[in-house]
Each structure stands twice: as C-alpha cells, then as structure tokens.
Amino acid sequence: KNIILAGVKSVGLLDRTVVEKRHRGSQFYLSKENVGQKRDVACRVQLADLNGYVDVHVVKSSAKDAIDSKRYNVVVATEMTLKQQVDVNNLCRKVGKAKRSLIKEITAAEEAVVTVAESNRHGLSTGDFVRFEEIKDFPSLNSLEAKPIKYMGPFKFSVKVDTRHMRSGSKSTSGGYVQQVKQPKEFKFLPLEKCVKNPKIASDMGDGKTLHSLSYALSEYKEKSGKYPDPTSPKEVQEVVSIAEKFANEVLKEVKLDSKKIWKLARTAKAVIGPLAAVVGGIAGQEVLKAASGKFSPISQFLYYSAEKCIPDSPPTSFKDYEPQGSRYDDYISIFGSKVQAAVQNLNIFLVGAGAIGCEMLKNFSMMGLGSAKDGKVTVTDMDTIEKSNLNRQFLFRPRDVGSAKSETAAKAAKAINSSFNVIAHTHRVGSETENIYNPEFWSKLDAVVTALDNVQARLYLDNQCIFYYKPMFDSGTLGTKGNTQVVLPSLTESYGSSQDPPEDSIPLCTLHNFPYKIEHTIQWARDKF
C-alpha cells in the first residue's frame, strides 16, 4: 500500500496463501467474499485502485522465474522461513547489477549530451557516475574515469566532458555503451545465509540477539512442523524456546538469552495484528523506496521491533480465554484474550483529524474491532475536504472523492473494511465555538481522545479538555520524514501542554490551507500563491 501510494512504476504480487477469516483482522483489503481465495488475487483490484499510475499485477510465475526475468528492481519477502529467504536472497544477488545502456547518440559539445536507445530507459539520476565503453568514433571517451551525469529525461543525460575535438567535423556519434559506476558511500552486505550466523543488528527496541535467536527458532520450527506454535500450547512454545537457546549457544556463542521474553513472543508468533503490521510495513516501504531510488542509507542488516510490553509478564494460568472463536479477531484474542478484546470492542473514542494519520487510525480501529460492539463507537471529526494532493498519503481516499469531506469519506471507507465498525463522522472544528456539540455529556461518555492534527493550538485545546474531564489523550503528528507520538494519561504522565516543542522549520500544508495562525503562515501562503 505504501509503495503504491509513493508512485513506483509497477508492483507485482505473489502470495498464494488462501484467505482465512482471521486474516481480515490485519489485511484491510480482504472481505468475507475473499475467504478461500488466494491472497494476491483477492486484494489486487483494491491495491490498484490506490494509484492509477502504478501497474499492480499478480505474478503468475514462480518467485525464481520472476526474479530471473529482471523485471523487478526490489524484492520484498514476507512470511517466509529462513530457508526460503536464503533461496530468494541468493537469486537476487545473482541478478542485481549496475545499469548499462546502448548509446544512440553523443553530441560533440562542451558538455556532451548522451541519448540512449529508446528500447530501454537509462534509469540514472543526477549525480550518478558513468563510464563509456566500445565508443568507436570518440575512442578517448573509453579511457576516461567515471564521470557524474545530469538527468535530462528517461533516455537522455548530460556529462561534463568536452567532445568538440574528439572527432573533427562531426556533430555527434552513435554506438557503444554507457555503464553506471557505483560510487562510495559503500555498503557491504553479507548473503543472508552467512549474516544469520554473524548478525549485524541495527538499533532495535530491545535485546537484539534474543530477538534474532527467536526469529531463527520460529523459522526452524515452521520449517519442521509447517506452522507456528499454537498460542494455547505451552509444549509447542517451549520447543521454540529450546531451539532459540541451542542456536544462541552453538552459533552466536556466549549470548545470554532472555528466555522469558522468548516464551512470551513465541506464544503470540502465529498472530498478525493490524497496528504492528502497519509499523513494520511502514519501515519496509521506506526501505523499498531507498533501494529503488538508490538514495539514502539502507538499514544494515537486521532490525527488530518487539512490543512485548503489551503482553503480561507472567504466562497465562489458563489458556481458555485465548482460544480461537472462529472470528476475524482470533489473532487479537490469541495475544490479549477474549476479555480484553471485548473491552476494546466496547470503547468510545473521539478521533480528531482524518488526514494521513487519521486514516491510518481509522483503518487500525476498524480491523481491531474497536468500537464495534453494542456500547462502543468512534466519533471522527475533520472540517477539511479532500484535495488531489492528499491522495499520495491518505489511502482511504480515491480520485472520485476529491472535494468531499475527509471525515465522512474516511468513515465510509473504514466501515467497508469492517461492517460492524460503529463510526460517526462530523465536519466540525473542535474548539470553544463547538462546545455546544462537544459538551459535558459528550465528554463524559468518552474513554479516550486520539488526535491526528496538524497544529499546536488545537492540540492544546484538546489537552485542556482532557485534563478537565480526566480523559487519556493519544497524540501523534508528522512533518516530512519526522514523526512523533505522545501518550497522556491522567495522574500518570505530564500533559501535552506541560512541555513546549521547538519552533517548526517548515509548515504543514494542511495548516497553511485551513488553519494559518502565525504571521509566518500567511507569508508562506502568499509566497505559494505568487
């Protein structure tokens, strides 16, 4: 979803897993009618609808044949055992090469312009380095060191080489090749098969070696048994722990594992839940864009994220509460239990904002079943309307929705994900002028407030209201590639207004369009108009 919104050329889907009812708790493009179908076929149409400029197709060949075809620049592997990952990794390492293009024309000029054959785009960006090969009319080009290029189009670029005197009397030449030359910064990645035994772990949210051992153990267990351990079977979970301990002792050497953590996480490994999938999917999507563009530094080589703090420290005394019920929430129940799931479904939440973050929140709430029971609901408000520029990040909207209210459109899309989702959409601004709507009766029924705003004033107002009515507030925001979250709990944490953020270096677009509250905002608005 993230990659398609970013606007790559094409995305191929290869997932022949058959849709189960529980998959609908974490995959938002699966409906009741899709149960029993293959996952790639089931979600292709809705993924393609995200961005009409991206070719979204189902890969009908094997993974090996698809990689060998060299059609794809990046391969993303999910839900594979280590053995399957190693096979894919080895295929990718054989195929991956620098770009090479047949030259159609080189001009004789102070700064030569190179045009490549129209059968194949050069795929280069400004700042990439190239060298020339097999040039007959300008043979001295072949001996030059690699030179940086300037992008002029998909089939054309310029290079700072004076070709006026390389062949007298000619304005251009043809034939030969231009070869991309990779330049430092240099990254060295071991093949997956080797780095598993000698892992380089990037900054992680916990004990990296413990999580690495768990990942290996889960893969080995699935390779042997064909599944992950049953969340209600301590025997199966303990078998994973034993594999992890053996791997740590014999391969990683002198690594002391947190066996308690491994047990907790191994028990829940079968489950896939929406919020965690969103975190991992967001990180993976960024890495795909890095690899496809050749820009920015990739993660080297493993990164682990665990949310074991969501799980009680002590193992369950009885597993009856965690048994599957044949519902779309079974994965959530296997982690948190049916009592917690029932409480989530009866929550009453106020979501303020239906932009990029608001859409993600509504999607997660819908898949979790939050507010889907008789006494639960989610109220979402946003006075903004959808603009074309929103479509590259606010995935619940489509081109046909431009001009419609964000809150109403997002609520309708979230309801389509889960028909039991009780969501009410408003188009009111939250402030002193709407306290007749968001009155004491409204606030008294809330369990929490979630903000997805783009300005500080609205956050401060909601913070004051939450303090007055003694309600938790969950705040989040983004600015470019930066993001933040803050959890505000009555009597446990400081309030949002207790500390002040440093002044922003740039201004969110939504603030400029709908809520300019500083003189700098009006100046920027005028500059944009000019």
ZAMARGU-4260 file (C-alpha; in steps of 0.2 Angstrom, whole numbers, plus 5000, padded with zeros to 4 digits):
<rodrens>
0) 5000/5000/5000 | 5014/5012/5005 | 5024/5008/4990 | 5010/5010/4978 | 5005/5027/4986
5) 5023/5033/4983 | 5021/5031/4964 | 5033/5017/4959 | 5031/5011/4941 | 5024/4994/4945
10) 5021/4981/4959 | 5020/4963/4957 | 5010/4952/4970 | 5015/4934/4973 | 5005/4927/4988
15) 4996/4910/4985 | 4991/4909/5003 | 4972/4905/5005 | 4962/4918/5014 | 4956/4913/5031
20) 4944/4923/5042 | 4957/4928/5054 | 4967/4937/5040 | 4954/4950/5040 | 4960/4957/5056
25) 4976/4963/5049 | 4974/4964/5030 | 4961/4978/5026 | 4958/4973/5008 | 4950/4956/5012
30) 4932/4954/5013 | 4920/4940/5018 | 4919/4935/4999 | 4938/4933/4998 | 4939/4919/5011
35) 4945/4904/5002 | 4953/4914/4988 | 4972/4917/4985 | 4978/4932/4994 | 4986/4941/4979
40) 4971/4939/4968 | 4959/4944/4982 | 4967/4961/4985 | 4974/4966/4968 | 4960/4976/4962
45) 4959/4987/4978 | 4978/4990/4978 | 4977/4995/4960 | 4963/5007/4964 | 4975/5017/4976
50) 4985/5024/4962 | 4980/5023/4943 | 4998/5027/4938 | 5005/5011/4945 | 5004/4994/4936
55) 4998/4982/4950 | 4998/4964/4944 | 4998/4946/4951 | 5014/4937/4947 | 5009/4920/4939
60) 5026/4913/4938 | 5037/4906/4952 | 5047/4918/4963 | 5063/4912/4954 | 5056/4915/4937
65) 5050/4932/4941 | 5067/4937/4949 | 5076/4929/4934 | 5066/4940/4922 | 5075/4956/4929
70) 5058/4965/4928 | 5059/4970/4946 | 5071/4981/4955 | 5067/4976/4973 | 5060/4960/4980
75) 5051/4961/4997 | 5049/4944/5006 | 5036/4941/5020 | 5031/4927/5030 | 5045/4915/5023
80) 5055/4903/5033 | 5074/4906/5034 | 5077/4893/5020 | 5065/4901/5008 | 5073/4918/5012
85) 5090/4912/5008 | 5085/4905/4992 | 5077/4921/4987 | 5092/4931/4993 | 5104/4921/4983
90) 5093/4923/4967 | 5093/4942/4970 | 5112/4943/4972 | 5115/4934/4956 | 5103/4946/4946
95) 5107/4963/4954 | 5119/4973/4943 | 5123/4991/4938 | 5113/4999/4924 | 5121/4998/4906
100) 5113/5006/4891 | 5116/5006/4872 | 5120/5023/4866 | 5110/5031/4852 | 5119/5047/4851
105) 5133/5058/4859 | 5134/5076/4854 | 5150/5085/4850 | 5149/5099/4863 | 5157/5107/4878
110) 5146/5097/4889 | 5141/5081/4879 | 5123/5076/4879 | 5120/5057/4878 | 5105/5049/4872
115) 5102/5030/4874 | 5092/5018/4864 | 5073/5020/4866 | 5071/5002/4869 | 5077/5004/4887
120) 5077/5019/4899 | 5094/5023/4906 | 5087/5023/4924 | 5100/5035/4931 | 5098/5050/4942
125) 5108/5067/4943 | 5124/5063/4952 | 5126/5045/4947 | 5143/5041/4939 | 5145/5033/4922
130) 5159/5027/4911 | 5159/5024/4892 | 5163/5008/4883 | 5166/5002/4865 | 5164/5020/4858
135) 5172/5019/4841 | 5171/5037/4834 | 5176/5045/4851 | 5188/5032/4857 | 5196/5043/4870
140) 5180/5043/4880 | 5183/5024/4883 | 5199/5029/4894 | 5190/5042/4905 | 5187/5040/4923
145) 5169/5038/4929 | 5160/5055/4927 | 5144/5062/4936 | 5129/5065/4925 | 5115/5077/4925
150) 5097/5069/4922 | 5088/5077/4906 | 5075/5064/4903 | 5072/5045/4904 | 5083/5042/4888
155) 5095/5057/4889 | 5108/5064/4901 | 5122/5076/4900 | 5140/5074/4906 | 5154/5087/4909
160) 5166/5080/4895 | 5171/5091/4881 | 5169/5081/4865 | 5171/5095/4852 | 5189/5090/4847
165) 5187/5071/4849 | 5182/5069/4831 | 5184/5084/4819 | 5169/5089/4808 | 5156/5078/4816
170) 5142/5085/4827 | 5138/5068/4835 | 5142/5049/4835 | 5132/5033/4839 | 5136/5016/4845
175) 5144/5010/4861 | 5138/5008/4879 | 5137/5019/4894 | 5139/5009/4911 | 5134/5015/4928
180) 5148/5015/4940 | 5143/5014/4958 | 5152/5026/4969 | 5155/5027/4988 | 5147/5028/5001
185) 5150/5009/5000 | 5139/4997/5009 | 5144/4979/5011 | 5130/4966/5014 | 5134/4948/5018
190) 5122/4935/5010 | 5108/4931/5021 | 5114/4913/5024 | 5130/4920/5032 | 5124/4935/5041
195) 5111/4925/5050 | 5126/4917/5060 | 5135/4933/5062 | 5121/4946/5063 | 5124/4965/5062
200) 5109/4971/5071 | 5103/4990/5068 | 5096/5000/5083 | 5082/4989/5090 | 5068/4991/5103
205) 5076/4978/5114 | 5088/4964/5116 | 5093/4961/5098 | 5102/4945/5100 | 5087/4937/5109
210) 5075/4943/5096 | 5087/4937/5082 | 5088/4920/5091 | 5069/4919/5092 | 5067/4924/5073
215) 5079/4909/5069 | 5069/4897/5080 | 5052/4902/5074 | 5059/4899/5056 | 5066/4882/5061
220) 5050/4877/5070 | 5039/4882/5055 | 5051/4873/5043 | 5049/4857/5053 | 5031/4857/5058
225) 5023/4868/5044 | 5016/4881/5056 | 5020/4892/5070 | 5017/4886/5088 | 4999/4886/5094
230) 4996/4901/5106 | 4987/4889/5118 | 5000/4875/5118 | 5014/4878/5131 | 5023/4862/5124
235) 5025/4869/5107 | 5030/4886/5113 | 5044/4878/5124 | 5050/4869/5109 | 5053/4886/5100
240) 5062/4892/5116 | 5074/4877/5116 | 5078/4879/5098 | 5082/4898/5101 | 5093/4893/5116
245) 5103/4880/5106 | 5106/4892/5092 | 5112/4905/5104 | 5124/4893/5112 | 5131/4884/5097
250) 5131/4898/5084 | 5131/4915/5092 | 5142/4909/5106 | 5141/4917/5124 | 5125/4925/5121
255) 5113/4925/5137 | 5095/4925/5131 | 5080/4932/5139 | 5070/4915/5139 | 5055/4924/5147
260) 5054/4936/5133 | 5056/4922/5120 | 5042/4912/5128 | 5030/4927/5128 | 5034/4932/5110
265) 5035/4914/5103 | 5017/4911/5110 | 5010/4925/5100 | 5020/4922/5084 | 5006/4915/5074
270) 4996/4930/5076 | 4996/4945/5064 | 4988/4961/5071 | 4985/4977/5061 | 4994/4990/5071
275) 5010/4980/5072 | 5009/4976/5053 | 5007/4995/5050 | 5023/4999/5059 | 5033/4985/5050
280) 5025/4989/5034 | 5030/5007/5035 | 5048/5003/5039 | 5049/4990/5025 | 5040/5003/5012
285) 5054/5016/5016 | 5067/5003/5013 | 5060/4998/4996 | 5060/5016/4991 | 5078/5018/4996
290) 5083/5003/4986 | 5073/5008/4971 | 5080/5025/4971 | 5097/5022/4976 | 5095/5037/4989
295) 5098/5037/5007 | 5106/5024/5018 | 5098/5007/5020 | 5096/4998/5036 | 5111/4987/5039
300) 5107/4972/5040 | 5094/4967/5053 | 5081/4977/5063 | 5070/4970/5076 | 5055/4978/5084
305) 5046/4970/5098 | 5030/4975/5108 | 5031/4963/5122 | 5026/4976/5134 | 5009/4974/5128
310) 5009/4956/5135 | 5008/4952/5154 | 5025/4947/5161 | 5018/4931/5169 | 5012/4917/5157
315) 4993/4914/5157 | 4987/4902/5171 | 4973/4896/5159 | 4973/4897/5140 | 4954/4896/5139
320) 4952/4915/5137 | 4965/4914/5122 | 4956/4900/5112 | 4950/4904/5094 | 4932/4909/5092
325) 4931/4907/5073 | 4930/4926/5071 | 4941/4940/5062 | 4948/4944/5079 | 4955/4927/5083
330) 4973/4934/5081 | 4970/4948/5093 | 4961/4935/5105 | 4976/4924/5104 | 4988/4938/5111
335) 4977/4948/5123 | 4962/4936/5127 | 4944/4937/5123 | 4940/4948/5139 | 4952/4962/5133
340) 4945/4960/5115 | 4928/4963/5121 | 4933/4978/5131 | 4941/4985/5115 | 4925/4982/5106
345) 4915/4992/5118 | 4927/5008/5119 | 4920/5025/5115 | 4934/5035/5106 | 4935/5053/5099
350) 4947/5054/5084 | 4951/5072/5079 | 4958/5073/5062 | 4955/5062/5046 | 4971/5066/5036
355) 4986/5054/5034 | 4987/5049/5052 | 4968/5049/5055 | 4966/5037/5040 | 4979/5025/5047
360) 4970/5026/5064 | 4953/5023/5057 | 4960/5008/5047 | 4968/5001/5063 | 4952/5004/5074
365) 4941/4995/5061 | 4952/4980/5060 | 4954/4978/5078 | 4936/4979/5081 | 4937/4995/5092
370) 4920/5002/5095 | 4912/4988/5085 | 4901/4981/5100 | 4884/4987/5105 | 4891/5000/5118
375) 4906/5005/5108 | 4909/5018/5094 | 4922/5030/5086 | 4917/5048/5083 | 4929/5056/5070
380) 4928/5075/5065 | 4938/5085/5052 | 4932/5101/5044 | 4944/5099/5029 | 4939/5092/5012
385) 4949/5081/5001 | 4962/5088/4988 | 4971/5079/4975 | 4987/5081/4984 | 4980/5071/4998
390) 4979/5055/4988 | 4998/5051/4989 | 4997/5048/5008 | 4979/5047/5013 | 4974/5029/5007
395) 4956/5029/5011 | 4953/5042/4998 | 4952/5040/4979 | 4951/5052/4965 | 4932/5052/4964
400) 4932/5058/4982 | 4941/5075/4979 | 4930/5089/4986 | 4921/5078/4998 | 4923/5079/5017
405) 4938/5069/5024 | 4929/5063/5039 | 4914/5057/5030 | 4924/5048/5016 | 4936/5040/5028
410) 4922/5034/5040 | 4913/5026/5025 | 4930/5018/5019 | 4933/5011/5037 | 4916/5004/5038
415) 4919/4995/5022 | 4934/4986/5030 | 4923/4980/5044 | 4904/4982/5043 | 4902/4980/5062
420) 4913/4996/5065 | 4902/5009/5073 | 4909/5026/5067 | 4901/5043/5066 | 4908/5057/5056
425) 4907/5075/5060 | 4914/5090/5050 | 4915/5102/5065 | 4931/5111/5071 | 4935/5107/5089
430) 4936/5122/5099 | 4927/5134/5111 | 4914/5138/5097 | 4908/5120/5096 | 4907/5117/5115
435) 4888/5116/5112 | 4891/5100/5102 | 4906/5093/5111 | 4898/5096/5128 | 4900/5089/5145
440) 4888/5075/5141 | 4898/5070/5125 | 4914/5071/5135 | 4908/5060/5150 | 4904/5046/5138
445) 4922/5045/5131 | 4935/5033/5135 | 4949/5042/5126 | 4954/5055/5114 | 4965/5052/5099
450) 4972/5067/5090 | 4978/5067/5071 | 4980/5086/5070 | 4992/5097/5061 | 4993/5112/5073
455) 4998/5116/5091 | 4983/5127/5096 | 4970/5113/5093 | 4981/5100/5102 | 4982/5112/5117
460) 4963/5115/5117 | 4960/5096/5117 | 4974/5094/5131 | 4965/5106/5142 | 4948/5097/5139
465) 4956/5080/5143 | 4963/5087/5159 | 4946/5095/5164 | 4936/5079/5160 | 4950/5067/5166
470) 4952/5058/5149 | 4968/5050/5141 | 4974/5058/5126 | 4985/5050/5112 | 4994/5062/5101
475) 5004/5060/5085 | 5010/5070/5071 | 5022/5071/5056 | 5032/5084/5047 | 5041/5077/5032
480) 5051/5062/5037 | 5049/5066/5055 | 5036/5059/5067 | 5031/5060/5085 | 5019/5051/5097
485) 5014/5056/5115 | 5003/5046/5127 | 4995/5057/5140 | 4987/5048/5155 | 4978/5057/5169
490) 4988/5056/5185 | 5002/5046/5177 | 5011/5057/5164 | 5013/5075/5161 | 5000/5084/5150
495) 5003/5089/5132 | 5005/5107/5137 | 5017/5104/5151 | 5032/5105/5138 | 5034/5115/5123
500) 5041/5109/5106 | 5055/5119/5097 | 5048/5130/5083 | 5045/5121/5067 | 5057/5124/5052
505) 5043/5120/5040 | 5024/5122/5039 | 5012/5108/5036 | 5002/5111/5020 | 4985/5107/5029
510) 4990/5121/5042 | 4993/5134/5028 | 4976/5129/5019 | 4964/5128/5034 | 4972/5135/5050
515) 4985/5148/5047 | 4988/5155/5065 | 5005/5164/5063 | 5011/5178/5053 | 5024/5166/5045
520) 5010/5155/5039 | 5002/5170/5029 | 5018/5175/5022 | 5021/5157/5016 | 5003/5156/5009
525) 5007/5172/4999 | 5023/5165/4993 | 5015/5149/4987 | 5001/5159/4978 | 5014/5170/4970
</rodrens>
